[in-house]
């Protein structure tokens, strides 16, 4: 049954992803593409919508994928499943955190996990970049897309422009340039 598959997939994503949000995207991408729920291109479109809506991107992506796959029940199921492990985990951990947060073992674990999260985010960025920045499936470079991506990077990273403003600007440019 599709709803149970959605629950299990998004529960695993929530359970095995440390760092939340963007770190979850690599697992979400793999799960939905392998199940055939969405193509990679459709996943990228959903990420764009999820990024533009309020709330955590992974929760928004789970909601969109769930809805697309199994309507309202799918949306509620995927969303609940992706946040359930965090809810359970934080309830269990919160009491012990104050006592052990300065422990050398705990500090070492976090020093090991941080680069892992960065690597997951880089992996997703490269996969999305390879798909978005090519004009077709033959690998032709989409120069307009490359220019837009570079502009967003420079604006957000170097100039500290609000990411939402960049999304709106690029959406308007998309209407003008890609119609």
The 8 nearest C-alpha neighbors of each residue, nearest first, counted from 0:
[[1, 3, 2, 4, 5, 69, 6, 7],
 [0, 2, 4, 3, 5, 69, 68, 73],
 [3, 1, 5, 4, 0, 73, 6, 69],
 [2, 4, 6, 5, 1, 0, 7, 76],
 [5, 3, 1, 7, 2, 6, 8, 0],
 [6, 4, 2, 8, 3, 7, 77, 9],
 [5, 7, 3, 80, 4, 9, 77, 8],
 [6, 8, 10, 4, 5, 9, 11, 3],
 [9, 7, 5, 11, 10, 6, 4, 12],
 [8, 10, 81, 12, 11, 80, 6, 7],
 [9, 11, 80, 81, 7, 13, 12, 8],
 [12, 10, 14, 8, 9, 13, 15, 7],
 [13, 11, 9, 10, 14, 15, 16, 26],
 [12, 14, 81, 10, 11, 84, 16, 15],
 [13, 15, 11, 84, 12, 16, 10, 85],
 [16, 14, 12, 13, 11, 17, 10, 23],
 [17, 15, 23, 13, 14, 12, 19, 18],
 [18, 16, 19, 15, 116, 22, 112, 23],
 [17, 19, 22, 116, 16, 20, 23, 21],
 [20, 18, 22, 23, 17, 16, 21, 57],
 [21, 19, 57, 22, 23, 56, 55, 18],
 [20, 22, 24, 23, 120, 19, 57, 56],
 [21, 23, 120, 19, 20, 24, 119, 18],
 [24, 22, 21, 26, 20, 25, 19, 16],
 [23, 25, 27, 21, 26, 22, 28, 123],
 [24, 26, 28, 123, 27, 23, 29, 119],
 [25, 27, 29, 28, 24, 23, 12, 30],
 [28, 26, 24, 30, 29, 25, 31, 23],
 [29, 27, 25, 26, 31, 30, 24, 32],
 [28, 30, 26, 32, 27, 31, 33, 25],
 [31, 29, 27, 33, 28, 32, 34, 26],
 [30, 32, 34, 36, 28, 33, 29, 37],
 [31, 33, 35, 29, 34, 37, 30, 38],
 [34, 32, 30, 35, 31, 29, 36, 28],
 [35, 33, 31, 32, 36, 30, 37, 29],
 [36, 34, 32, 33, 37, 31, 38, 30],
 [35, 37, 31, 34, 32, 68, 38, 33],
 [38, 36, 35, 32, 41, 31, 42, 39],
 [37, 39, 41, 40, 32, 42, 35, 36],
 [38, 40, 42, 41, 43, 32, 37, 28],
 [39, 41, 43, 38, 42, 44, 130, 37],
 [42, 40, 44, 38, 43, 39, 37, 45],
 [43, 41, 39, 45, 40, 44, 37, 38],
 [42, 44, 46, 40, 41, 45, 39, 47],
 [45, 43, 41, 47, 46, 42, 40, 48],
 [44, 46, 42, 48, 47, 43, 49, 41],
 [47, 45, 49, 43, 44, 48, 50, 42],
 [46, 48, 44, 50, 45, 49, 43, 51],
 [47, 49, 45, 51, 50, 46, 52, 44],
 [50, 48, 46, 59, 52, 51, 47, 56],
 [49, 51, 47, 48, 52, 56, 46, 53],
 [52, 50, 48, 49, 47, 53, 163, 166],
 [53, 51, 49, 50, 48, 54, 59, 56],
 [54, 52, 51, 55, 50, 49, 59, 56],
 [53, 55, 56, 52, 59, 58, 49, 50],
 [54, 56, 58, 57, 20, 59, 53, 50],
 [55, 57, 59, 58, 49, 20, 50, 60],
 [58, 56, 20, 60, 59, 55, 61, 23],
 [59, 57, 61, 55, 60, 56, 78, 62],
 [58, 60, 56, 62, 49, 57, 61, 63],
 [59, 61, 57, 63, 62, 58, 49, 56],
 [62, 60, 58, 64, 78, 77, 59, 63],
 [61, 63, 74, 59, 65, 78, 60, 64],
 [64, 62, 60, 66, 65, 61, 67, 59],
 [65, 63, 67, 61, 66, 62, 68, 60],
 [66, 64, 74, 73, 68, 62, 77, 63],
 [67, 65, 70, 74, 63, 73, 69, 68],
 [66, 68, 64, 65, 70, 69, 63, 73],
 [67, 69, 65, 66, 64, 70, 36, 73],
 [68, 70, 73, 66, 65, 67, 72, 71],
 [71, 69, 66, 73, 72, 67, 68, 74],
 [72, 70, 74, 73, 66, 75, 69, 65],
 [71, 73, 75, 74, 70, 76, 69, 66],
 [74, 72, 65, 69, 76, 66, 70, 71],
 [75, 73, 65, 66, 62, 71, 77, 76],
 [74, 76, 78, 72, 73, 77, 79, 71],
 [75, 77, 73, 79, 74, 78, 6, 80],
 [78, 76, 80, 65, 61, 74, 6, 79],
 [79, 77, 62, 75, 61, 81, 80, 76],
 [80, 78, 76, 82, 77, 81, 83, 75],
 [79, 81, 10, 77, 83, 9, 6, 78],
 [80, 82, 13, 9, 10, 78, 79, 83],
 [83, 81, 85, 79, 80, 84, 13, 86],
 [82, 84, 86, 80, 85, 81, 79, 87],
 [85, 83, 14, 87, 86, 13, 82, 88],
 [86, 84, 88, 82, 83, 87, 89, 13],
 [85, 87, 83, 89, 84, 88, 90, 82],
 [86, 88, 84, 90, 85, 89, 83, 91],
 [89, 87, 85, 91, 90, 86, 84, 92],
 [88, 90, 92, 91, 86, 93, 87, 85],
 [89, 91, 87, 88, 93, 92, 86, 94],
 [92, 90, 88, 89, 93, 87, 94, 95],
 [91, 93, 89, 95, 94, 90, 88, 96],
 [94, 92, 96, 89, 95, 90, 91, 97],
 [93, 95, 92, 96, 97, 91, 98, 90],
 [94, 96, 98, 92, 93, 97, 99, 91],
 [97, 95, 93, 100, 99, 98, 94, 92],
 [98, 96, 100, 95, 99, 94, 93, 101],
 [97, 99, 95, 96, 100, 94, 101, 102],
 [100, 98, 102, 96, 101, 97, 95, 105],
 [99, 101, 96, 102, 97, 98, 105, 106],
 [102, 100, 99, 103, 106, 105, 98, 97],
 [101, 103, 99, 105, 104, 100, 106, 98],
 [104, 102, 106, 105, 107, 101, 100, 108],
 [105, 103, 107, 102, 106, 108, 101, 109],
 [106, 104, 108, 102, 107, 103, 100, 109],
 [105, 107, 103, 109, 104, 108, 102, 110],
 [108, 106, 110, 104, 105, 109, 103, 111],
 [109, 107, 105, 111, 110, 106, 112, 104],
 [110, 108, 112, 111, 106, 107, 113, 105],
 [109, 111, 107, 108, 112, 113, 106, 114],
 [112, 110, 108, 109, 113, 114, 107, 115],
 [111, 113, 109, 115, 110, 114, 108, 116],
 [112, 114, 116, 115, 110, 111, 109, 117],
 [115, 113, 117, 116, 112, 118, 111, 110],
 [116, 114, 118, 112, 113, 117, 119, 111],
 [115, 117, 119, 113, 118, 114, 22, 18],
 [116, 118, 114, 120, 115, 119, 121, 113],
 [117, 119, 115, 121, 116, 120, 114, 122],
 [120, 118, 122, 116, 121, 117, 22, 115],
 [119, 121, 117, 123, 22, 122, 118, 21],
 [122, 120, 124, 118, 119, 123, 125, 117],
 [123, 121, 119, 125, 120, 124, 118, 126],
 [122, 124, 126, 120, 25, 121, 125, 127],
 [123, 125, 121, 127, 122, 126, 128, 120],
 [126, 124, 128, 122, 123, 127, 129, 121],
 [127, 125, 123, 129, 128, 124, 122, 130],
 [128, 126, 130, 124, 129, 125, 131, 123],
 [127, 129, 125, 131, 130, 126, 132, 124],
 [128, 130, 126, 127, 132, 131, 125, 133],
 [131, 129, 127, 128, 132, 133, 126, 40],
 [132, 130, 128, 133, 129, 127, 144, 134],
 [131, 133, 141, 144, 128, 129, 130, 145],
 [134, 132, 140, 141, 139, 138, 135, 131],
 [133, 135, 141, 139, 140, 132, 138, 136],
 [136, 134, 137, 133, 139, 138, 140, 141],
 [135, 137, 138, 134, 133, 139, 130, 140],
 [138, 136, 135, 139, 133, 134, 140, 130],
 [137, 139, 133, 136, 135, 140, 134, 129],
 [140, 138, 133, 134, 137, 135, 141, 136],
 [139, 141, 133, 134, 142, 132, 138, 145],
 [140, 142, 134, 133, 132, 144, 143, 145],
 [143, 141, 145, 144, 140, 146, 132, 133],
 [144, 142, 146, 145, 141, 147, 176, 132],
 [143, 145, 147, 141, 142, 146, 132, 148],
 [144, 146, 142, 148, 143, 147, 132, 149],
 [147, 145, 143, 149, 144, 148, 150, 142],
 [146, 148, 150, 144, 149, 145, 143, 151],
 [149, 147, 145, 151, 150, 146, 144, 152],
 [150, 148, 152, 146, 147, 151, 145, 153],
 [151, 149, 147, 153, 148, 152, 154, 146],
 [150, 152, 154, 148, 149, 153, 155, 147],
 [153, 151, 149, 155, 150, 154, 156, 148],
 [154, 152, 157, 150, 156, 151, 155, 149],
 [155, 153, 158, 151, 160, 152, 157, 156],
 [154, 156, 159, 160, 152, 153, 158, 151],
 [157, 155, 153, 152, 159, 154, 158, 160],
 [156, 158, 153, 159, 154, 155, 152, 160],
 [157, 159, 154, 160, 155, 156, 153, 152],
 [160, 158, 155, 156, 157, 154, 161, 162],
 [161, 159, 155, 154, 158, 162, 164, 165],
 [160, 162, 164, 163, 159, 155, 165, 154],
 [163, 161, 165, 164, 155, 160, 166, 151],
 [162, 164, 166, 165, 161, 167, 51, 50],
 [165, 163, 167, 161, 162, 166, 168, 160],
 [164, 166, 168, 162, 163, 167, 169, 151],
 [167, 165, 163, 169, 164, 168, 170, 162],
 [168, 166, 170, 164, 165, 169, 171, 163],
 [169, 167, 165, 171, 170, 166, 164, 172],
 [168, 170, 172, 166, 171, 167, 173, 165],
 [171, 169, 173, 167, 172, 168, 166, 174],
 [170, 172, 174, 168, 173, 169, 167, 175],
 [173, 171, 169, 175, 174, 170, 176, 168],
 [174, 172, 170, 176, 177, 171, 175, 169],
 [173, 175, 171, 172, 178, 176, 177, 170],
 [174, 176, 172, 173, 177, 178, 171, 170],
 [177, 175, 173, 174, 172, 178, 143, 171],
 [176, 178, 173, 174, 175, 172, 143, 171],
 [177, 174, 176, 175, 173, 172, 171, 170]]
